[in-house]
């Protein structure tokens, strides 16, 4: 489930909720990303979440949205079943 927030800034905020699924076990971020109308041209994308989900979202941004990997920062700040993890997903 997701909802859009209202702001006076030149921004769109979308809250994606996992709806009771275990942390790191939901595909709500990937499903929400498919619904977004992203800017044309180059822009910076920053993804920070569970490590495997961050890696999948990076791949989705490149494959489905044509994003340039050099304008992205995708990192896993935790990994399901592990502690003290920080993964960076770059080329």
N, C-alpha and C positions, 0 to 999 in steps of 0.2 A: 504494500500500500504506500502511496506517496501523496503529498499535497504541495501546492505551490504557496509560497509566502508572498506577501505584498510589501514592497519597499519603495521609497521615494528615490532611491539611487538607481543608476543605470545598471541594474543587475536583476537576475532572476534567481530566486532561492527555491530549491526543491528539497523537501524533507522526505527521505525514504525510510520507512519503518519496517523492521523485520517481523513485526506482528507476532511476537512470542517464540519465533524460531530461535534455536541455540545461537549464541554469538559465533559469527564466522561460518554459519551453515546455511544461510539464505542466499538466494539469487536475486533479491530485491534490487540491489544496486545495478546489476546487469540489465534487468527488466526496465528499470527506471531510465537508464542511459539510452535505451532504444527509443524511448518516447520523447527525448529532449530535442528541441530544435537548436542545434549548435551554430555558432557563427561561421560564416564563410571566410576563407582565407586563413592566415596564420593567427593563432592565439595560443596562450600558455594554458596548459591543463595540469592541474595538480590533483593527484589521487593519493589518499592516505587511509588505509584500512587494514583488515586482515591480509596477510601476505599473499596467499593464493588468489584471493579476490582482487587485490591490486594488480597482480600480474594478468589476470583475465580481463580486467577493465582496460588495461593498457593495450592489450591485443585487440580488444573490441574498438577502442578509439582509432587505432591504426587501420584495421581491416574494414570496419563498417562506416567510419566517419572520415577516413582519409587524412587523419592527423599526422603531422610531421613529428617523429619521435624526439627530435632535438628540442622541441618546444613543450616537453612533458617532464614531469617529475612524478614517478609512481613508486610508492614505498609501502612496505608492510611494516607496521609498527607493532604487530604481534602476529603470532602464528598459532592456529588452533592446536592445542595439546602441548605447547612449548612456552617457555618463559624467556625473558630477556632477549627478544629477537628484534632485529631491525634489518630488513632486507630492502635493497634498492633494486628496482627492476628497470634496467637501461639496456641499450644495445651493447 
